[in-house]
Amino acid sequence: MSADPRTTTPNIGLLTAPAAWQTVDLISDLHLQASASTTFKAWRDYMASTPADAVLILGDLFEVWIGDDAAAQDPFLQSCADVLRETTQRIPVALMPGNRDFLVGADFLAGCGVQPLTDPTLLALGQQRILLSHGDALCLDDKPYQAFRLQARDPEWQRAFLAQPLAERQAFARSLRELSESQKHQGMVFADADLDMSLFWLGQAQADRLVHGHTHRPADHALGTAQRHVLSDWSLDHAPWRAQVFRLQREGPAQRLDVGHSPLNSSRG
């Protein structure tokens, strides 16, 4: 019998913010793809102009990732890499794996100057201890996905997948997109983070705040004396129109900041 994930101690990474980091921006679930040009442009402009001292991306920066070799042949993904490289020449950027881009390789990140982040990671920002996660591992009620996640995080599965011809991997990516679109059109309600597991993780990390993405339900939740902050997805090419940055401050409260403008808002002046 497998161990109950609600009581299985996670492998928690540690990121201690240097004293120079006064503000840290958290973003997730941008799902960057060539067909979402408005979202890409908003991200590009944000990365070039953010006043934050570091940007931490908590998963699903990309809609799908089927291997670094595929990215090398994709002009859009190379444009994304250019944005990352330009930003890391100015401020630190780190990327945590999401459920769509967990196959992003160390070589790609190193080539962009991006630091990999373990999921979950404890961010020590001054006196604050904030637990960061993509969030998919917490959604235990989504049993089919959890079974796939367990399989897909296996190094042997990943090696076998990446060894497949590019055309086969591209077909797999298309099937994932089609499934996702079908679920959206059916109005499926996706699982939320499990309360007991969230509290267990916070206890193990000795943190009082959990920040994650994945669910596309931006909100702030009280967990007794602790808090759970759910990041916004970025969707500026179709409804629901939204794109937010969650800005942490060494001294002062966190802020949710809107990024970019939807066509709907722009048309209203």
N, C-alpha and C positions, 0 to 999 in steps of 0.2 A: 504494500500500500504506500502511495506517495505521501510525502509530508504535506501538511496543511500550509499553503502559502501564507496564510494569515499569521502564522507563528514561525515561519522560516526566516531566519535572520538574513537580510539582504547584504550583498557586497557593496558597501557604501563608500564611494570615493570622497575625497576631501579636496576642496579648493579654498585656500586661504587667500583672501583678497589683500594685495599689497596696500600699504598705507596710502598710496597715491590714488587708489580707487575710491573716489567719493560717491560716484553714482555708477550703477550697473544696470544695463538694460537687459530684460528677458523677453524673448519672442519665441514663437513656435507656430507650427502648422501653416506655413506659407504655401506649401504645396506648389512650388514654382514649376511652371511648365510653359512651353512656347506659346500655347493658346491663351494664356492669361497674361497678356502684355501689360495691362494696367497695374496688376499686382506686382509684376516684376519691376516696373518703373518706379512704383512707390517704394519698394524695398531698396532698389538701387539708390534712389535719392535719400532715403533715410540713412542708409549705411554711410553715405558720403557726408552727411551733415549732423549726425547725432552728436550731442555734446557729452555723451556718457564716456566714462573712462574704460569701459569694456562692454562687449555685447556677448551674451550667452544665448545660444539658439538651442531650445529644448526639443529638438526632433522635428521631423517632417518638414525640413527646409525645402526638400524636393518632393514632387508628386510621386516619383518612383525612381529607384536607382537599381540598375541591373548589372552594374560593374563599372569599374574605373575605365576599362577599355572602351566601353560604350560611350562614356562621357567624353573621351578623347576625340570621338568622331562626331560629336553633337555640337553644332555651333551655338545653340541656346545654352547648353550646360557650360560651354567654354566662356560664354558671356557672364554666367553666374560666377565662374571661377575668377574671372577678371575682377568682378566686384569684391569678392572675398580678398583677393590679393591686394587690391588698392586699399581696402579698409584695414587689413592687418599691418600695413606699413605705417598706420596712424595710431591704432589702438588694438588691444588684444581682442580676439574673437575665438570662441570655443563652440563646438558642436557636439550635442548629445544625439545618439541614434534614436530615430523614431520608428514607427511601424512601417513607414513607406521607404525610408532611406537608411535602414540599418546596415546595408551592404556598402556604404561609402567607405572607401579604403584609407588606410593610413598614409599611403603614398599621395593620394589626392589631397588629403588634408594638409600634409606636410608641404606639398607644392603650393598651397594657398596660404601657408603660414597660420593655419587654424589648429587650435589645440583640441584634441578629443576629450570628451567628458564621459565618465562612467554614469550609468543610470542605475540607481540614484546617486547623486552627489550632494554632500553637505557643503554649502557655501558659508564660510565664516567671514562676515563683513563687519569689522569692528567687534562690537559685543553681540551682534546678531548671528544666530545660527538658523539658516534657512535650508530646508531640504528641497532639492530640485529633482524633478523626474519628467520624462515625457508623459507618463501617466497610463500607458497601455497595460503595463504589468499590474496595475491596480484595479483594472476593470474585470473582476473575476466572474461576473455574471455572463460575460460574453464567452461562453465555454468553447464554441468552435474556434474563435480567434485564439484563445489561450492555448488550445491544442496545437494550432499552427505556429504560434509564437515559440512554444517549447521546441518544436521541430526546427524552425527556421533559425533559431539562435545556436543550434548545434554546429560546431566548426566543420564537421564532416558534411553536413547538408549544404553548408555554404560553399565548401570547396567543390562539391559535385554540381551545384547550380551554376557557379561561375565558370566551370569547365564546359558547360553546354555551349553550342554554337550561338552566336549573337542573335540570329533570327529566332531561335527557340526562346531565348530570354525576352526578346521583344514581344513575342506572342504572349508570353506569361504576363508581361506588364500590361498589354492591352486587355487581357482577361480581368486583371485586377481593376483597371479603370472602368470597364463595363459593369463589373459587379458593384463597384462603388456608386456609379451613376444609377443603376437599377435600384439600389437600396434607398438612394435619395428620393427618387421618383415615387417609391412606395411609401415614403414617409416613415421609414423605420426609426424607432427610438433606440439609440445605442446605450449600452451600459455605462454607468457612472462609476467613479472610483469607489471601491469597497471601503466602508467606514472603518471596520475593525482593522483592516490591513493598513489603511492610512495612519491610524493611531499607533499601530505597532511600529511602523516605520519611523514615525516621529519619535517614539520612545527610544528606539534603538539608536537614533541619531542624536538624541538629546536636543531636539529642535522643537520650536513652538510654531513654526510656519512651514507649510508644504505648498510648493508652487509647481504646477504641472499644466500640460496642454492636453492634446489628444481628443478630448470629448467635444470640442467646438461649442462649449457652453460657458463662455466667460462669465464668471461670477465670483463672489467672495462668500465663504461659508465659515461659520463658527463650528469648531470641533471641541466643545467644552472650553478649556482655557487656551486651546490652540486655534489656528486658522488654516484654511485651505483656500488658496487662490488659484483659479482656473484661468489660464491664458486664452486670449482671443486667437482664433484662426484669422488668416488674412484672405479676404474675399472682396476684391474690388472690380471684378469682371462680371459678377453675377450676384444676385441676392442670396443670402443676407449680406448687405453691404457693410463690411467692417474690417478694420485693421488697427490693432492696438499694440502699444509697447507697455510692458509692465516695468516701471523704473524704480529700482531700489536706491535708497540713499543711506549713506553711512550715518548721517545725522538727519533725521526727519522721516516722515511717513512715506510709504510707497505710493506711487501715482500710476494711474492708467491714462495713457496718452493716445489720442486718435492720430493715425497716420494717413496721409493722402485724403482724397475726396472721391466718393463714388460718383458715377455719371448722373445718378438721380439727384444727389445734392448739388452737383455742378449745374444741372439744368435749371435748378430753382434759384440760382444766383446766390 
